[in-house]
Amino acid sequence: MAELTSPFTAAPGGVMTDDVGVITGNLELRTTCSPGGAVAVQVRYAGAEEWYRLGVADVTLHDGRDHQAVHQALLGVLHRPEG
């Protein structure tokens, strides 16, 4: 299973997770891609151990090589320190 992680800063309203509701501040994005192309999306507070699911962003790719592009697109949407 391929895994990508990137740091980012959430917009002032934060990021809504499935597990704990809204989290804010300096966060990390993790996407994992299974051999079948299923991409799972999670975030956590920077440096924390616990990851929280962003199920609304889960996708299934036709080609697993697109994992990096999906990860970067999500990072572009989530990284909005100015709002």
TACORVEN-V62050 format. One record per helix or strand of 3 or more residues. SS is the DSSP state (h for helix, s for strand). FROM is the first residue (numbers start at 1). LEN is the number of residues. If there is no record, write none. Layout:
# TACORVEN-V62050
ss->[SS | SS]
from->[FROM | FROM]
len->[LEN | LEN]
This chain:
# TACORVEN-V62050
ss->[s | s | s | s | s | h | h]
from->[2 | 15 | 21 | 26 | 38 | 55 | 64]
len->[8 | 3 | 3 | 8 | 8 | 3 | 15]
